[in-house]
Every structure is written in structure tokens, then in C-alpha cells.
Amino acid sequence: MEMANVKTIEQGFCSLCGRALLPNEGYLNLSAGSHICSHCIGKIRVMHPLTLTWDKKGNEVRHDPIEALSLEEAGRDLENAIAFTEELRAKYDHHNAVFMVESVTTEKGGFLKPQVIYACGRVVYGYFDPQDKARLLHKGSASDVTLSGITKLASYGASKYPCQGTGGIPCALEFSGKNLNCEAGDLIVKD
């Protein structure tokens, strides 16, 4: 019996861990043409945060420092990722996740409802999910908040598209509450 040719959707293999590169999982090309998988990217992203800017037409422009790494640098960073994250945890009082607020937009919450706050910024380390209980650290005070959503950033602030709030990724955390003040430089932490 003859075996039929089996087509796969693999795009090659990760140069760091050997995992198959699948288009629906995402992968990056390094400077020398090597490829790394989304799992390895996720581990070193906290060391090389993604930044977003927008051109004059409002189109998103991604600045990904991982793409500029050589295979050797990426491998070294992968080995040091846990130690780097632990140094960040020590710096930020050992919270499970930390979000740095860079800008804030608000909208009315409706009749007798508090305003909705979109804290735009970057996850320093860890991850945030909708419905997480977190604390907003604002000028020496702490307020408990429940995240109602995590969205991608757009040129005007928060967008309507949901995303994952993982280390090194820019996003907007959405929450509401009475008498909450949030501004650039504040931290949102999860224990």
C-alpha cells in the first residue's frame, strides 16, 4: 500500500526550541533570517517590549526589538528570561503582574453608572485577564478594581478589539468605579 503525500501547514521549525512554526500561532523572523515561535517570543517579550506608534494616516506601526536580535542573542535572552522576570518582581514588590499606565481615556458610564476608564500602557511582566481583581496604585493610595476588558491600542487610545494582556505587550485595561483617579505613571498590579 502506498502512502499519499501529506501536506502540512508548517512554516519550518523554531531555531531556539525546535517547535513547528504554525501560521495561526505566529512566529518572528530574527535579523539573520532565523525564525522563532510564539512560545519563545512570549518568554523573552518582557525583556524586549513591543512598542506601537501611528503614522499620519492613523495606521499602526509596530517596533519590535526582537526582530533585530541575532539567534545567539535570542538564545541568551531565553536562558536569562526567568532571572530577568524575578529581578522585575523584586523591583515591583513581588506582585504577580504589573501594568504601567502611559495615558488614560475615559467615557461616561451611563445613567447613575461610574465613568469607564481605559488605562493605556504596557504590561511590564505577568498577565492580565478580564474579570481579574487588581489594584490601582495612584500617588500613594491603592484602589481595588475589577478589569472589565483588555483591548488593543489604537491611535486614539483604546480600541474595541480584545487582546491578551501579557508581559511586554502594549494594551488598554478597562475598568470603572466611583472616585477613581488614574493618570500616566500609575501602576495597576495583580497579586
PyMOL commands that place a pseudoatom at each C-alpha (Angstrom):
pseudoatom trace, name=CA, resn=MET, resi=1, chain=A, elem=C, hetatm=0, pos=[0.000, 0.000, 0.000]
pseudoatom trace, name=CA, resn=GLU, resi=2, chain=A, elem=C, hetatm=0, pos=[1.366, 3.384, -0.983]
pseudoatom trace, name=CA, resn=MET, resi=3, chain=A, elem=C, hetatm=0, pos=[1.262, 6.381, 1.385]
pseudoatom trace, name=CA, resn=ALA, resi=4, chain=A, elem=C, hetatm=0, pos=[-0.265, 9.545, -0.003]
pseudoatom trace, name=CA, resn=ASN, resi=5, chain=A, elem=C, hetatm=0, pos=[1.669, 12.802, 0.209]
pseudoatom trace, name=CA, resn=VAL, resi=6, chain=A, elem=C, hetatm=0, pos=[0.571, 14.592, 3.345]
pseudoatom trace, name=CA, resn=LYS, resi=7, chain=A, elem=C, hetatm=0, pos=[0.565, 18.374, 3.183]
pseudoatom trace, name=CA, resn=THR, resi=8, chain=A, elem=C, hetatm=0, pos=[1.355, 20.201, 6.379]
pseudoatom trace, name=CA, resn=ILE, resi=9, chain=A, elem=C, hetatm=0, pos=[0.916, 23.815, 7.307]
pseudoatom trace, name=CA, resn=GLU, resi=10, chain=A, elem=C, hetatm=0, pos=[4.294, 24.046, 8.994]
pseudoatom trace, name=CA, resn=GLN, resi=11, chain=A, elem=C, hetatm=0, pos=[6.471, 27.002, 8.065]
pseudoatom trace, name=CA, resn=GLY, resi=12, chain=A, elem=C, hetatm=0, pos=[9.647, 25.365, 9.364]
pseudoatom trace, name=CA, resn=PHE, resi=13, chain=A, elem=C, hetatm=0, pos=[10.887, 24.947, 12.909]
pseudoatom trace, name=CA, resn=CYS, resi=14, chain=A, elem=C, hetatm=0, pos=[11.794, 27.325, 15.732]
pseudoatom trace, name=CA, resn=SER, resi=15, chain=A, elem=C, hetatm=0, pos=[15.531, 27.968, 15.770]
pseudoatom trace, name=CA, resn=LEU, resi=16, chain=A, elem=C, hetatm=0, pos=[15.539, 28.058, 19.587]
pseudoatom trace, name=CA, resn=CYS, resi=17, chain=A, elem=C, hetatm=0, pos=[13.313, 25.197, 20.740]
pseudoatom trace, name=CA, resn=GLY, resi=18, chain=A, elem=C, hetatm=0, pos=[12.660, 23.151, 17.578]
pseudoatom trace, name=CA, resn=ARG, resi=19, chain=A, elem=C, hetatm=0, pos=[8.869, 23.550, 17.770]
pseudoatom trace, name=CA, resn=ALA, resi=20, chain=A, elem=C, hetatm=0, pos=[6.959, 23.547, 14.462]
pseudoatom trace, name=CA, resn=LEU, resi=21, chain=A, elem=C, hetatm=0, pos=[6.116, 27.058, 13.239]
pseudoatom trace, name=CA, resn=LEU, resi=22, chain=A, elem=C, hetatm=0, pos=[2.413, 27.263, 12.565]
pseudoatom trace, name=CA, resn=PRO, resi=23, chain=A, elem=C, hetatm=0, pos=[0.929, 30.365, 10.928]
pseudoatom trace, name=CA, resn=ASN, resi=24, chain=A, elem=C, hetatm=0, pos=[-2.057, 30.501, 13.284]
pseudoatom trace, name=CA, resn=GLU, resi=25, chain=A, elem=C, hetatm=0, pos=[0.259, 30.604, 16.329]
pseudoatom trace, name=CA, resn=GLY, resi=26, chain=A, elem=C, hetatm=0, pos=[2.580, 33.283, 14.984]
pseudoatom trace, name=CA, resn=TYR, resi=27, chain=A, elem=C, hetatm=0, pos=[6.344, 33.483, 14.702]
pseudoatom trace, name=CA, resn=LEU, resi=28, chain=A, elem=C, hetatm=0, pos=[9.011, 36.125, 14.120]
pseudoatom trace, name=CA, resn=ASN, resi=29, chain=A, elem=C, hetatm=0, pos=[11.963, 36.393, 11.792]
pseudoatom trace, name=CA, resn=LEU, resi=30, chain=A, elem=C, hetatm=0, pos=[15.213, 37.329, 13.504]
pseudoatom trace, name=CA, resn=SER, resi=31, chain=A, elem=C, hetatm=0, pos=[17.847, 39.595, 11.935]
pseudoatom trace, name=CA, resn=ALA, resi=32, chain=A, elem=C, hetatm=0, pos=[19.840, 36.747, 10.350]
pseudoatom trace, name=CA, resn=GLY, resi=33, chain=A, elem=C, hetatm=0, pos=[16.776, 35.042, 8.840]
pseudoatom trace, name=CA, resn=SER, resi=34, chain=A, elem=C, hetatm=0, pos=[16.182, 32.551, 11.652]
pseudoatom trace, name=CA, resn=HIS, resi=35, chain=A, elem=C, hetatm=0, pos=[12.622, 32.042, 12.911]
pseudoatom trace, name=CA, resn=ILE, resi=36, chain=A, elem=C, hetatm=0, pos=[11.363, 31.745, 16.498]
pseudoatom trace, name=CA, resn=CYS, resi=37, chain=A, elem=C, hetatm=0, pos=[7.965, 30.506, 17.666]
pseudoatom trace, name=CA, resn=SER, resi=38, chain=A, elem=C, hetatm=0, pos=[5.335, 32.384, 19.653]
pseudoatom trace, name=CA, resn=HIS, resi=39, chain=A, elem=C, hetatm=0, pos=[6.186, 30.431, 22.816]
pseudoatom trace, name=CA, resn=CYS, resi=40, chain=A, elem=C, hetatm=0, pos=[9.820, 31.592, 22.762]
pseudoatom trace, name=CA, resn=ILE, resi=41, chain=A, elem=C, hetatm=0, pos=[8.698, 35.120, 21.834]
pseudoatom trace, name=CA, resn=GLY, resi=42, chain=A, elem=C, hetatm=0, pos=[6.395, 35.164, 24.858]
pseudoatom trace, name=CA, resn=LYS, resi=43, chain=A, elem=C, hetatm=0, pos=[9.241, 34.197, 27.179]
pseudoatom trace, name=CA, resn=ILE, resi=44, chain=A, elem=C, hetatm=0, pos=[11.610, 36.966, 26.026]
pseudoatom trace, name=CA, resn=ARG, resi=45, chain=A, elem=C, hetatm=0, pos=[8.977, 39.647, 25.260]
pseudoatom trace, name=CA, resn=VAL, resi=46, chain=A, elem=C, hetatm=0, pos=[9.265, 41.046, 28.804]
pseudoatom trace, name=CA, resn=MET, resi=47, chain=A, elem=C, hetatm=0, pos=[12.929, 41.838, 28.056]
pseudoatom trace, name=CA, resn=HIS, resi=48, chain=A, elem=C, hetatm=0, pos=[12.117, 43.443, 24.690]
pseudoatom trace, name=CA, resn=PRO, resi=49, chain=A, elem=C, hetatm=0, pos=[8.738, 45.218, 24.914]
pseudoatom trace, name=CA, resn=LEU, resi=50, chain=A, elem=C, hetatm=0, pos=[6.788, 45.827, 21.740]
pseudoatom trace, name=CA, resn=THR, resi=51, chain=A, elem=C, hetatm=0, pos=[6.069, 49.498, 21.021]
pseudoatom trace, name=CA, resn=LEU, resi=52, chain=A, elem=C, hetatm=0, pos=[3.375, 50.902, 18.775]
pseudoatom trace, name=CA, resn=THR, resi=53, chain=A, elem=C, hetatm=0, pos=[3.211, 54.235, 17.006]
pseudoatom trace, name=CA, resn=TRP, resi=54, chain=A, elem=C, hetatm=0, pos=[0.868, 55.555, 14.357]
pseudoatom trace, name=CA, resn=ASP, resi=55, chain=A, elem=C, hetatm=0, pos=[1.610, 57.299, 11.095]
pseudoatom trace, name=CA, resn=LYS, resi=56, chain=A, elem=C, hetatm=0, pos=[-0.166, 60.451, 9.861]
pseudoatom trace, name=CA, resn=LYS, resi=57, chain=A, elem=C, hetatm=0, pos=[-2.981, 58.356, 8.370]
pseudoatom trace, name=CA, resn=GLY, resi=58, chain=A, elem=C, hetatm=0, pos=[-3.625, 56.571, 11.683]
pseudoatom trace, name=CA, resn=ASN, resi=59, chain=A, elem=C, hetatm=0, pos=[-2.080, 53.262, 10.597]
pseudoatom trace, name=CA, resn=GLU, resi=60, chain=A, elem=C, hetatm=0, pos=[-0.339, 51.232, 13.298]
pseudoatom trace, name=CA, resn=VAL, resi=61, chain=A, elem=C, hetatm=0, pos=[3.453, 50.952, 13.041]
pseudoatom trace, name=CA, resn=ARG, resi=62, chain=A, elem=C, hetatm=0, pos=[4.998, 48.168, 15.136]
pseudoatom trace, name=CA, resn=HIS, resi=63, chain=A, elem=C, hetatm=0, pos=[8.515, 48.496, 16.532]
pseudoatom trace, name=CA, resn=ASP, resi=64, chain=A, elem=C, hetatm=0, pos=[9.608, 45.034, 17.587]
pseudoatom trace, name=CA, resn=PRO, resi=65, chain=A, elem=C, hetatm=0, pos=[13.128, 44.877, 19.074]
pseudoatom trace, name=CA, resn=ILE, resi=66, chain=A, elem=C, hetatm=0, pos=[13.106, 41.052, 18.936]
pseudoatom trace, name=CA, resn=GLU, resi=67, chain=A, elem=C, hetatm=0, pos=[13.329, 41.191, 15.131]
pseudoatom trace, name=CA, resn=ALA, resi=68, chain=A, elem=C, hetatm=0, pos=[16.714, 42.940, 15.441]
pseudoatom trace, name=CA, resn=LEU, resi=69, chain=A, elem=C, hetatm=0, pos=[18.216, 40.169, 17.633]
pseudoatom trace, name=CA, resn=SER, resi=70, chain=A, elem=C, hetatm=0, pos=[20.618, 37.579, 16.345]
pseudoatom trace, name=CA, resn=LEU, resi=71, chain=A, elem=C, hetatm=0, pos=[19.944, 33.918, 17.056]
pseudoatom trace, name=CA, resn=GLU, resi=72, chain=A, elem=C, hetatm=0, pos=[22.708, 33.909, 19.699]
pseudoatom trace, name=CA, resn=GLU, resi=73, chain=A, elem=C, hetatm=0, pos=[21.260, 36.975, 21.471]
pseudoatom trace, name=CA, resn=ALA, resi=74, chain=A, elem=C, hetatm=0, pos=[17.759, 35.482, 21.445]
pseudoatom trace, name=CA, resn=GLY, resi=75, chain=A, elem=C, hetatm=0, pos=[19.109, 32.208, 22.866]
pseudoatom trace, name=CA, resn=ARG, resi=76, chain=A, elem=C, hetatm=0, pos=[20.961, 34.063, 25.619]
pseudoatom trace, name=CA, resn=ASP, resi=77, chain=A, elem=C, hetatm=0, pos=[17.831, 36.074, 26.444]
pseudoatom trace, name=CA, resn=LEU, resi=78, chain=A, elem=C, hetatm=0, pos=[15.754, 32.889, 26.591]
pseudoatom trace, name=CA, resn=GLU, resi=79, chain=A, elem=C, hetatm=0, pos=[18.187, 31.424, 29.132]
pseudoatom trace, name=CA, resn=ASN, resi=80, chain=A, elem=C, hetatm=0, pos=[18.060, 34.626, 31.239]
pseudoatom trace, name=CA, resn=ALA, resi=81, chain=A, elem=C, hetatm=0, pos=[14.308, 35.340, 30.961]
pseudoatom trace, name=CA, resn=ILE, resi=82, chain=A, elem=C, hetatm=0, pos=[13.337, 33.815, 34.330]
pseudoatom trace, name=CA, resn=ALA, resi=83, chain=A, elem=C, hetatm=0, pos=[16.104, 35.639, 36.193]
pseudoatom trace, name=CA, resn=PHE, resi=84, chain=A, elem=C, hetatm=0, pos=[15.152, 38.912, 34.470]
pseudoatom trace, name=CA, resn=THR, resi=85, chain=A, elem=C, hetatm=0, pos=[11.485, 38.488, 35.434]
pseudoatom trace, name=CA, resn=GLU, resi=86, chain=A, elem=C, hetatm=0, pos=[12.444, 37.734, 39.044]
pseudoatom trace, name=CA, resn=GLU, resi=87, chain=A, elem=C, hetatm=0, pos=[14.510, 40.945, 39.141]
pseudoatom trace, name=CA, resn=LEU, resi=88, chain=A, elem=C, hetatm=0, pos=[11.438, 42.849, 37.918]
pseudoatom trace, name=CA, resn=ARG, resi=89, chain=A, elem=C, hetatm=0, pos=[9.262, 41.135, 40.541]
pseudoatom trace, name=CA, resn=ALA, resi=90, chain=A, elem=C, hetatm=0, pos=[11.704, 42.223, 43.278]
pseudoatom trace, name=CA, resn=LYS, resi=91, chain=A, elem=C, hetatm=0, pos=[11.685, 45.785, 41.923]
pseudoatom trace, name=CA, resn=TYR, resi=92, chain=A, elem=C, hetatm=0, pos=[7.857, 45.899, 41.972]
pseudoatom trace, name=CA, resn=ASP, resi=93, chain=A, elem=C, hetatm=0, pos=[7.269, 44.319, 45.426]
pseudoatom trace, name=CA, resn=HIS, resi=94, chain=A, elem=C, hetatm=0, pos=[6.717, 40.759, 44.120]
pseudoatom trace, name=CA, resn=HIS, resi=95, chain=A, elem=C, hetatm=0, pos=[3.290, 41.331, 42.544]
pseudoatom trace, name=CA, resn=ASN, resi=96, chain=A, elem=C, hetatm=0, pos=[2.179, 38.614, 40.107]
pseudoatom trace, name=CA, resn=ALA, resi=97, chain=A, elem=C, hetatm=0, pos=[1.635, 41.148, 37.314]
pseudoatom trace, name=CA, resn=VAL, resi=98, chain=A, elem=C, hetatm=0, pos=[2.362, 44.864, 36.805]
pseudoatom trace, name=CA, resn=PHE, resi=99, chain=A, elem=C, hetatm=0, pos=[0.911, 47.295, 34.257]
pseudoatom trace, name=CA, resn=MET, resi=100, chain=A, elem=C, hetatm=0, pos=[2.471, 50.757, 33.692]
pseudoatom trace, name=CA, resn=VAL, resi=101, chain=A, elem=C, hetatm=0, pos=[-0.086, 53.424, 32.729]
pseudoatom trace, name=CA, resn=GLU, resi=102, chain=A, elem=C, hetatm=0, pos=[1.130, 55.747, 29.949]
pseudoatom trace, name=CA, resn=SER, resi=103, chain=A, elem=C, hetatm=0, pos=[-2.137, 57.556, 29.137]
pseudoatom trace, name=CA, resn=VAL, resi=104, chain=A, elem=C, hetatm=0, pos=[-5.784, 57.471, 30.181]
pseudoatom trace, name=CA, resn=THR, resi=105, chain=A, elem=C, hetatm=0, pos=[-9.036, 57.963, 28.296]
pseudoatom trace, name=CA, resn=THR, resi=106, chain=A, elem=C, hetatm=0, pos=[-12.484, 57.957, 29.880]
pseudoatom trace, name=CA, resn=GLU, resi=107, chain=A, elem=C, hetatm=0, pos=[-16.070, 57.771, 28.741]
pseudoatom trace, name=CA, resn=LYS, resi=108, chain=A, elem=C, hetatm=0, pos=[-19.356, 58.275, 30.504]
pseudoatom trace, name=CA, resn=GLY, resi=109, chain=A, elem=C, hetatm=0, pos=[-20.723, 55.162, 32.148]
pseudoatom trace, name=CA, resn=GLY, resi=110, chain=A, elem=C, hetatm=0, pos=[-24.397, 55.897, 31.620]
pseudoatom trace, name=CA, resn=PHE, resi=111, chain=A, elem=C, hetatm=0, pos=[-27.211, 56.946, 33.898]
pseudoatom trace, name=CA, resn=LEU, resi=112, chain=A, elem=C, hetatm=0, pos=[-26.117, 56.547, 37.545]
pseudoatom trace, name=CA, resn=LYS, resi=113, chain=A, elem=C, hetatm=0, pos=[-23.105, 54.479, 36.481]
pseudoatom trace, name=CA, resn=PRO, resi=114, chain=A, elem=C, hetatm=0, pos=[-19.476, 55.478, 37.107]
pseudoatom trace, name=CA, resn=GLN, resi=115, chain=A, elem=C, hetatm=0, pos=[-17.231, 56.528, 34.252]
pseudoatom trace, name=CA, resn=VAL, resi=116, chain=A, elem=C, hetatm=0, pos=[-15.353, 53.870, 32.300]
pseudoatom trace, name=CA, resn=ILE, resi=117, chain=A, elem=C, hetatm=0, pos=[-11.567, 54.260, 32.464]
pseudoatom trace, name=CA, resn=TYR, resi=118, chain=A, elem=C, hetatm=0, pos=[-9.219, 52.974, 29.767]
pseudoatom trace, name=CA, resn=ALA, resi=119, chain=A, elem=C, hetatm=0, pos=[-5.691, 52.843, 31.157]
pseudoatom trace, name=CA, resn=CYS, resi=120, chain=A, elem=C, hetatm=0, pos=[-3.410, 52.661, 28.110]
pseudoatom trace, name=CA, resn=GLY, resi=121, chain=A, elem=C, hetatm=0, pos=[0.136, 51.438, 28.554]
pseudoatom trace, name=CA, resn=ARG, resi=122, chain=A, elem=C, hetatm=0, pos=[2.202, 48.283, 28.752]
pseudoatom trace, name=CA, resn=VAL, resi=123, chain=A, elem=C, hetatm=0, pos=[2.269, 45.120, 30.817]
pseudoatom trace, name=CA, resn=VAL, resi=124, chain=A, elem=C, hetatm=0, pos=[5.695, 45.187, 32.488]
pseudoatom trace, name=CA, resn=TYR, resi=125, chain=A, elem=C, hetatm=0, pos=[5.523, 41.485, 33.399]
pseudoatom trace, name=CA, resn=GLY, resi=126, chain=A, elem=C, hetatm=0, pos=[2.917, 38.839, 34.150]
pseudoatom trace, name=CA, resn=TYR, resi=127, chain=A, elem=C, hetatm=0, pos=[-0.523, 38.770, 32.522]
pseudoatom trace, name=CA, resn=PHE, resi=128, chain=A, elem=C, hetatm=0, pos=[-3.967, 40.282, 32.988]
pseudoatom trace, name=CA, resn=ASP, resi=129, chain=A, elem=C, hetatm=0, pos=[-7.317, 38.753, 32.065]
pseudoatom trace, name=CA, resn=PRO, resi=130, chain=A, elem=C, hetatm=0, pos=[-10.820, 40.265, 32.019]
pseudoatom trace, name=CA, resn=GLN, resi=131, chain=A, elem=C, hetatm=0, pos=[-12.544, 39.934, 35.411]
pseudoatom trace, name=CA, resn=ASP, resi=132, chain=A, elem=C, hetatm=0, pos=[-9.192, 39.943, 37.250]
pseudoatom trace, name=CA, resn=LYS, resi=133, chain=A, elem=C, hetatm=0, pos=[-9.146, 41.675, 40.607]
pseudoatom trace, name=CA, resn=ALA, resi=134, chain=A, elem=C, hetatm=0, pos=[-6.360, 44.254, 40.569]
pseudoatom trace, name=CA, resn=ARG, resi=135, chain=A, elem=C, hetatm=0, pos=[-5.207, 47.333, 42.474]
pseudoatom trace, name=CA, resn=LEU, resi=136, chain=A, elem=C, hetatm=0, pos=[-4.713, 50.783, 41.011]
pseudoatom trace, name=CA, resn=LEU, resi=137, chain=A, elem=C, hetatm=0, pos=[-1.728, 52.456, 42.689]
pseudoatom trace, name=CA, resn=HIS, resi=138, chain=A, elem=C, hetatm=0, pos=[-2.188, 56.228, 42.349]
pseudoatom trace, name=CA, resn=LYS, resi=139, chain=A, elem=C, hetatm=0, pos=[0.023, 58.728, 44.213]
pseudoatom trace, name=CA, resn=GLY, resi=140, chain=A, elem=C, hetatm=0, pos=[0.461, 56.604, 47.316]
pseudoatom trace, name=CA, resn=SER, resi=141, chain=A, elem=C, hetatm=0, pos=[-3.117, 55.331, 47.503]
pseudoatom trace, name=CA, resn=ALA, resi=142, chain=A, elem=C, hetatm=0, pos=[-4.463, 51.964, 46.375]
pseudoatom trace, name=CA, resn=SER, resi=143, chain=A, elem=C, hetatm=0, pos=[-7.949, 51.284, 44.985]
pseudoatom trace, name=CA, resn=ASP, resi=144, chain=A, elem=C, hetatm=0, pos=[-9.344, 47.846, 44.233]
pseudoatom trace, name=CA, resn=VAL, resi=145, chain=A, elem=C, hetatm=0, pos=[-10.674, 47.474, 40.679]
pseudoatom trace, name=CA, resn=THR, resi=146, chain=A, elem=C, hetatm=0, pos=[-12.102, 44.641, 38.603]
pseudoatom trace, name=CA, resn=LEU, resi=147, chain=A, elem=C, hetatm=0, pos=[-10.948, 44.613, 34.998]
pseudoatom trace, name=CA, resn=SER, resi=148, chain=A, elem=C, hetatm=0, pos=[-13.887, 44.516, 32.611]
pseudoatom trace, name=CA, resn=GLY, resi=149, chain=A, elem=C, hetatm=0, pos=[-11.818, 44.197, 29.448]
pseudoatom trace, name=CA, resn=ILE, resi=150, chain=A, elem=C, hetatm=0, pos=[-8.388, 44.231, 27.841]
pseudoatom trace, name=CA, resn=THR, resi=151, chain=A, elem=C, hetatm=0, pos=[-8.176, 45.780, 24.391]
pseudoatom trace, name=CA, resn=LYS, resi=152, chain=A, elem=C, hetatm=0, pos=[-5.632, 46.629, 21.737]
pseudoatom trace, name=CA, resn=LEU, resi=153, chain=A, elem=C, hetatm=0, pos=[-4.314, 50.144, 21.491]
pseudoatom trace, name=CA, resn=ALA, resi=154, chain=A, elem=C, hetatm=0, pos=[-5.252, 52.452, 18.624]
pseudoatom trace, name=CA, resn=SER, resi=155, chain=A, elem=C, hetatm=0, pos=[-4.070, 55.914, 17.607]
pseudoatom trace, name=CA, resn=TYR, resi=156, chain=A, elem=C, hetatm=0, pos=[-6.887, 57.470, 19.656]
pseudoatom trace, name=CA, resn=GLY, resi=157, chain=A, elem=C, hetatm=0, pos=[-6.414, 55.294, 22.769]
pseudoatom trace, name=CA, resn=ALA, resi=158, chain=A, elem=C, hetatm=0, pos=[-8.205, 52.030, 23.427]
pseudoatom trace, name=CA, resn=SER, resi=159, chain=A, elem=C, hetatm=0, pos=[-9.779, 50.133, 20.543]
pseudoatom trace, name=CA, resn=LYS, resi=160, chain=A, elem=C, hetatm=0, pos=[-12.764, 47.790, 20.644]
pseudoatom trace, name=CA, resn=TYR, resi=161, chain=A, elem=C, hetatm=0, pos=[-10.713, 44.702, 19.769]
pseudoatom trace, name=CA, resn=PRO, resi=162, chain=A, elem=C, hetatm=0, pos=[-9.847, 42.382, 22.673]
pseudoatom trace, name=CA, resn=CYS, resi=163, chain=A, elem=C, hetatm=0, pos=[-6.304, 41.121, 23.187]
pseudoatom trace, name=CA, resn=GLN, resi=164, chain=A, elem=C, hetatm=0, pos=[-4.160, 39.337, 25.761]
pseudoatom trace, name=CA, resn=GLY, resi=165, chain=A, elem=C, hetatm=0, pos=[-2.544, 41.433, 28.448]
pseudoatom trace, name=CA, resn=THR, resi=166, chain=A, elem=C, hetatm=0, pos=[0.829, 39.670, 28.642]
pseudoatom trace, name=CA, resn=GLY, resi=167, chain=A, elem=C, hetatm=0, pos=[4.298, 40.903, 29.588]
pseudoatom trace, name=CA, resn=GLY, resi=168, chain=A, elem=C, hetatm=0, pos=[5.849, 43.402, 27.178]
pseudoatom trace, name=CA, resn=ILE, resi=169, chain=A, elem=C, hetatm=0, pos=[2.649, 43.961, 25.192]
pseudoatom trace, name=CA, resn=PRO, resi=170, chain=A, elem=C, hetatm=0, pos=[1.008, 47.388, 24.894]
pseudoatom trace, name=CA, resn=CYS, resi=171, chain=A, elem=C, hetatm=0, pos=[-2.740, 47.320, 25.597]
pseudoatom trace, name=CA, resn=ALA, resi=172, chain=A, elem=C, hetatm=0, pos=[-5.542, 49.101, 27.434]
pseudoatom trace, name=CA, resn=LEU, resi=173, chain=A, elem=C, hetatm=0, pos=[-7.057, 47.845, 30.697]
pseudoatom trace, name=CA, resn=GLU, resi=174, chain=A, elem=C, hetatm=0, pos=[-10.718, 48.775, 31.102]
pseudoatom trace, name=CA, resn=PHE, resi=175, chain=A, elem=C, hetatm=0, pos=[-12.381, 49.272, 34.498]
pseudoatom trace, name=CA, resn=SER, resi=176, chain=A, elem=C, hetatm=0, pos=[-14.810, 51.567, 36.241]
pseudoatom trace, name=CA, resn=GLY, resi=177, chain=A, elem=C, hetatm=0, pos=[-15.545, 52.748, 39.736]
pseudoatom trace, name=CA, resn=LYS, resi=178, chain=A, elem=C, hetatm=0, pos=[-16.585, 55.736, 41.775]
pseudoatom trace, name=CA, resn=ASN, resi=179, chain=A, elem=C, hetatm=0, pos=[-13.995, 58.340, 42.748]
pseudoatom trace, name=CA, resn=LEU, resi=180, chain=A, elem=C, hetatm=0, pos=[-11.139, 56.649, 40.874]
pseudoatom trace, name=CA, resn=ASN, resi=181, chain=A, elem=C, hetatm=0, pos=[-8.237, 58.733, 39.653]
pseudoatom trace, name=CA, resn=CYS, resi=182, chain=A, elem=C, hetatm=0, pos=[-5.830, 57.263, 37.117]
pseudoatom trace, name=CA, resn=GLU, resi=183, chain=A, elem=C, hetatm=0, pos=[-3.066, 59.062, 35.240]
pseudoatom trace, name=CA, resn=ALA, resi=184, chain=A, elem=C, hetatm=0, pos=[0.215, 58.461, 33.437]
pseudoatom trace, name=CA, resn=GLY, resi=185, chain=A, elem=C, hetatm=0, pos=[2.836, 56.917, 35.728]
pseudoatom trace, name=CA, resn=ASP, resi=186, chain=A, elem=C, hetatm=0, pos=[0.336, 54.958, 37.847]
pseudoatom trace, name=CA, resn=LEU, resi=187, chain=A, elem=C, hetatm=0, pos=[0.661, 51.205, 38.280]
pseudoatom trace, name=CA, resn=ILE, resi=188, chain=A, elem=C, hetatm=0, pos=[-2.033, 48.547, 38.112]
pseudoatom trace, name=CA, resn=VAL, resi=189, chain=A, elem=C, hetatm=0, pos=[-0.945, 45.412, 39.944]
pseudoatom trace, name=CA, resn=LYS, resi=190, chain=A, elem=C, hetatm=0, pos=[-2.329, 41.911, 40.406]
pseudoatom trace, name=CA, resn=ASP, resi=191, chain=A, elem=C, hetatm=0, pos=[-1.454, 39.711, 43.367]
for i in range(1, 191): cmd.bond("trace and resi %d" % i, "trace and resi %d" % (i + 1))
show_as sticks, trace
zoom trace
